[in-house]
Amino acid sequence: MELTPLDIRNQTFHKKSLGGIDAEEVKAFLDTAATAFEQLSRTRTDLTERLKIAEERVNYYRQIEKTIQDAVITMQRTVDEVKASAEKEAELIIAEAKARAVREVESTKKQAEDLRAEIEQLKQLRSNYFIRCRALIRGQEELLAAMENDQREFQAPAPQRNQGSEPPQPIGSIGNVLA
């Protein structure tokens, strides 16, 4: 039988004929109350033990939760650091690429300027070559014209000269050209 606090408060005992209470009935009630309290004490002890185990589990899981939260925070920091490092590295790579591009552009500009200067020198050389060629051709033309003149004069009958006078001089400009 389960005994409740209300049962204990409402318990009545039969009176004996002389005005007393039935001792056996009181003893039976006390045994029932003691058994109920023993059962409650065991239940309380059992529940207290189960509560202690449950609290230990809760503490264990809280520690796991804290460890996981710490791990998440550490991972987030690591991710942030890796991300920041990658961004810095990317910025360095971009800066190096830009610097290399600037150097290459400058080098290309210098090469283009050097080529322009070389082209101008070659144009000047060509112009000077044409001038020399024209001068050489004119000189050769004049030489040929002089040689033709000398040839005509040489083929023409020579006028009679006094004997004993000066030796014959070269005719025309061949002597001048050769001298």
C-alpha positions as CSV (number, residue, x, y, z in Angstrom):
1,M,0.0,0.0,0.0
2,E,1.2,3.5,-0.8
3,L,1.1,6.0,1.9
4,T,0.6,9.6,1.3
5,P,0.9,12.5,3.7
6,L,-2.8,13.0,3.4
7,D,-3.3,9.3,4.5
8,I,-1.2,9.9,7.6
9,R,-3.1,13.1,8.5
10,N,-6.5,11.5,8.0
11,Q,-5.8,8.2,9.7
12,T,-8.1,7.4,12.5
13,F,-7.9,4.6,14.9
14,H,-10.7,2.7,16.5
15,K,-11.2,3.2,20.1
16,K,-11.3,0.3,22.5
17,S,-14.1,-0.1,24.9
18,L,-12.1,1.4,27.7
19,G,-11.3,4.6,25.8
20,G,-7.9,3.6,24.3
21,I,-6.6,3.1,20.9
22,D,-6.2,-0.4,19.3
23,A,-2.5,-1.0,19.7
24,E,-2.4,-3.5,16.8
25,E,-4.0,-1.1,14.5
26,V,-1.5,1.6,15.5
27,K,1.4,-0.9,15.1
28,A,0.1,-2.0,11.6
29,F,-0.2,1.7,10.6
30,L,3.3,2.5,11.9
31,D,4.7,-0.6,10.0
32,T,2.9,0.6,6.8
33,A,4.2,4.2,7.4
34,A,7.7,2.9,8.0
35,T,7.6,0.7,4.9
36,A,6.3,3.6,2.8
37,F,9.1,5.9,4.2
38,E,11.7,3.3,3.6
39,Q,10.5,3.0,0.0
40,L,10.5,6.8,-0.3
41,S,14.0,6.9,1.1
42,R,15.2,4.3,-1.3
43,T,13.5,6.1,-4.2
44,R,14.9,9.4,-3.0
45,T,18.4,7.8,-2.8
46,D,18.0,6.3,-6.2
47,L,16.7,9.5,-7.7
48,T,19.5,11.5,-6.0
49,E,22.1,9.0,-7.5
50,R,20.4,9.3,-10.9
51,L,20.4,13.1,-10.6
52,K,24.1,13.0,-9.8
53,I,24.8,10.8,-12.8
54,A,22.6,13.1,-15.0
55,E,24.4,16.2,-13.7
56,E,27.8,14.5,-14.4
57,R,26.6,13.8,-18.0
58,V,25.4,17.3,-18.4
59,N,28.8,18.6,-17.2
60,Y,30.5,16.2,-19.5
61,Y,28.4,17.4,-22.4
62,R,29.0,21.0,-21.4
63,Q,32.7,20.4,-21.5
64,I,32.4,18.8,-24.9
65,E,30.3,21.8,-26.0
66,K,32.9,24.2,-24.7
67,T,35.6,22.2,-26.4
68,I,33.7,22.3,-29.7
69,Q,33.0,26.0,-29.3
70,D,36.7,26.6,-28.6
71,A,37.6,24.5,-31.7
72,V,35.1,26.5,-33.8
73,I,36.6,29.8,-32.6
74,T,40.2,28.5,-33.2
75,M,39.1,27.3,-36.7
76,Q,37.5,30.6,-37.4
77,R,40.7,32.4,-36.4
78,T,42.7,30.1,-38.5
79,V,40.4,30.6,-41.5
80,D,40.6,34.4,-41.0
81,E,44.4,34.3,-40.7
82,V,44.7,32.1,-43.8
83,K,42.4,34.3,-45.6
84,A,44.3,37.4,-44.6
85,S,47.6,35.8,-45.5
86,A,46.2,34.7,-48.9
87,E,44.9,38.3,-49.5
88,K,48.4,39.7,-48.6
89,E,50.0,37.2,-50.9
90,A,47.6,38.0,-53.7
91,E,48.3,41.7,-53.2
92,L,52.1,41.0,-53.4
93,I,51.6,38.9,-56.5
94,I,49.5,41.6,-58.1
95,A,52.1,44.3,-57.1
96,E,54.9,42.2,-58.5
97,A,53.0,41.6,-61.7
98,K,52.3,45.3,-62.0
99,A,55.9,46.2,-61.4
100,R,57.0,43.5,-63.9
101,A,54.5,44.9,-66.4
102,V,55.8,48.4,-65.9
103,R,59.4,47.2,-66.4
104,E,58.4,45.3,-69.5
105,V,56.5,48.3,-70.9
106,E,59.5,50.6,-70.1
107,S,61.9,48.1,-71.7
108,T,59.6,47.8,-74.7
109,K,59.5,51.6,-75.0
110,K,63.3,51.8,-74.8
111,Q,63.6,49.1,-77.4
112,A,61.2,51.0,-79.6
113,E,63.1,54.2,-79.1
114,D,66.4,52.5,-79.8
115,L,64.9,51.0,-83.0
116,R,63.6,54.4,-84.0
117,A,67.1,55.9,-83.5
118,E,68.6,53.0,-85.5
119,I,66.1,53.5,-88.3
120,E,67.0,57.2,-88.4
121,Q,70.7,56.4,-88.5
122,L,70.0,53.9,-91.3
123,K,68.0,56.5,-93.2
124,Q,70.8,59.0,-92.8
125,L,73.3,56.3,-94.0
126,R,71.1,55.6,-97.0
127,S,70.8,59.2,-97.8
128,N,74.6,59.7,-97.5
129,Y,75.1,56.6,-99.7
130,F,72.8,58.0,-102.4
131,I,74.6,61.3,-102.3
132,R,78.0,59.5,-102.6
133,C,76.6,57.2,-105.3
134,R,75.3,60.3,-107.3
135,A,78.6,62.0,-106.8
136,L,80.5,58.9,-108.0
137,I,78.2,58.5,-110.9
138,R,78.6,62.2,-111.8
139,G,82.3,61.9,-111.5
140,Q,82.3,58.8,-113.7
141,E,80.0,60.5,-116.1
142,E,82.3,63.5,-116.3
143,L,85.3,61.1,-116.7
144,L,83.5,59.3,-119.5
145,A,82.6,62.6,-121.2
146,A,86.2,63.7,-120.9
147,M,87.5,60.4,-122.3
148,E,85.0,60.7,-125.2
149,N,86.3,64.3,-125.8
150,D,89.9,63.1,-125.7
151,Q,89.0,60.3,-128.1
152,R,87.4,62.7,-130.5
153,E,90.3,65.0,-130.4
154,F,92.8,62.2,-130.8
155,Q,91.0,60.9,-133.8
156,A,90.8,64.3,-135.4
157,P,93.8,65.3,-137.7
158,A,96.3,67.1,-135.7
159,P,97.4,70.6,-137.0
160,Q,101.0,70.8,-138.2
161,R,103.5,72.1,-135.8
162,N,106.9,73.5,-135.9
163,Q,109.6,71.1,-135.3
164,G,111.7,71.6,-132.4
165,S,109.1,73.2,-130.3
166,E,107.6,71.8,-127.2
167,P,106.6,68.1,-126.8
168,P,102.9,67.4,-127.3
169,Q,100.7,68.0,-124.2
170,P,97.8,65.7,-123.4
171,I,94.6,66.9,-124.9
172,G,91.5,67.8,-122.9
173,S,90.9,67.0,-119.3
174,I,92.2,63.5,-119.1
175,G,95.5,64.8,-117.8
176,N,93.7,66.9,-115.3
177,V,91.5,64.0,-114.2
178,L,94.4,61.6,-113.9
179,A,96.6,64.1,-112.1
